[in-house]
Amino acid sequence: DNRGRMAWMMAWILLLPGLTHPAMGVRNHQMASMRSSEGDGLLSFMYGNMEEEDKKSISREYLLNDLNMARTHLALRQEIWGPVPDEIFQEYIAPYKVATESLCAWRSIFHSQFWPKVRDLSEAEAVKFLNKEAFAYLGVTYKREYPGHRPDQNPFESKDRQHASCTGLSIILVSACRSVGIPARLAMTPAWVYSTSPEECKKGLSQEDQNHSWVEVYLNGKWHYIGASEESDFDDTWFSAQAANAKRANGDDIKHSIYAVTFQKTGTSMVAPWNPDKTVNVIEVIDRYLA
């Protein structure tokens, strides 16, 4: 529809320097003058941890605009759902992307679409709402392989293709949550320990030694997991039994553990299971999943 086409156009217009930002209503140089000392620290955090490729392709003005939007959205959520620790905001709301996807202006588009619909819900209810409505809005469903398939598509690439893998679906849900000030991150295992029967598997890959991605959200001071584009409760979904049999990383044997992707350089990085040409920074989060 026309709204969908406009959202797509906005996503690419926002990448061009010097244009008026539709969500903030001011020009890039005006936004730069608005940043606070907190913003300077956040900007330093971004530049200190972003990939060299991103440093070359993302303008300072674009990054300042995006960080100011993130702080504005944080202030809105704090009025309703309460504060978020600074380190959680910095790592799991403020970054301009989730993992290895290409850049797109998801924050302003998702916020304008979803904030009016979730602000009267509890934070947990908002996550459940987004886990349906974000995919309905984009017209995206799960599919393992399809023409033009790339596992780490950004939300608008998935919209264009109408499908996404478990990683692509997770990128959409994390982005939607972050756009309304809910901390979220992509969680994954490079390889399951054993296989799940087709009857038990609802979404994603389930064979032994296959990778899988999902989402963790930060609610009331704790992380909870949920499958992207799945109807399930927090911390209870079709892959819970597999996750409970994950194996803690031990030396070079790392593939059967469970990790969360971070923006910050943690000292631990690995080849992205969904893209052998990319690496991701990770922390091991296996403890909450073990049987």
Steps between C-alpha positions, in 0.01 A plus 500: 500500500602869488611504862730204439653667195552822692671311784733337249586837344561654842740221591733596217448876514628493857833370379568818299679780687351847522136402463230572753448205732128410484480378859681792666403785268842670497805490280811299569717799597229611744495155656876510543473821700239341728712215627583499872809386688322165534465498125871561456574197717253290309649612172846403624363159601362449150819601322710296741310180424364529145646303213755668274265452207228692684737783589558550128134485397307666786517878523544674834176690435304181442637345818423812708143504371452136585643535852283803573195304391602214728524739798165659414333159483667403829348803671155406372525141625628613839181696559297180462718197576773650715875551459754285320857467635745710302712203397191312377382801297844549350535140390147378427298804387737761360694307231403570140482132410450161666765273352650473150211641297547795264410848619143624480296766680281263702482706819286794388268291285437232760457753780239703314316181405506316832541745789139628488382137513715375788518797736184391683622142543732353759857451379454122476171546312676740264758234411226246428315758289812583299570131449185488290449849365855571383480208259146580394601861431794391282314208344783261593470130581757233579658308215826313510606566141353705215617706199732776613527346847758639739478392866598840644264720302408832654127555567433677171684243295279239665197714417609510137544120488194429721693229686783470751701230674509466879784753505313747281185462710702559816656815355149632432372433853812638672477814286129544574557463875791742503297755302258535794769494766490132596851353533539200273775293343553213260581168669622193318677169500751416226381138515234295675619194692228270364208503258137583564223315321310689229185478714670682785676761290278801441747750355863508402758230460489194723754251370808404696792734428269764348505855635197688628427861599237648730441808719566597860321796660582680824190521721495604866874461537527153345559356154232274351503315169230465236490371144455767234163485321387219728204468732664386820557609857822652619765239581282216367501419131559212260880517529511518882585129530781533249635810673492318835752252357743760373866460598707771658793624290823321587815617327454468126178304545252787483236405248242339731470785750253791499604859438357849482627734231639830630598826337787550742826318444498243777828325433302205365404493135409226256409447141130574466326161462269650236772683302852354474631832367406689818600484866293593805588605854332271752456417866417150619151487657453126535422488873134601480431230241657194657279223636 
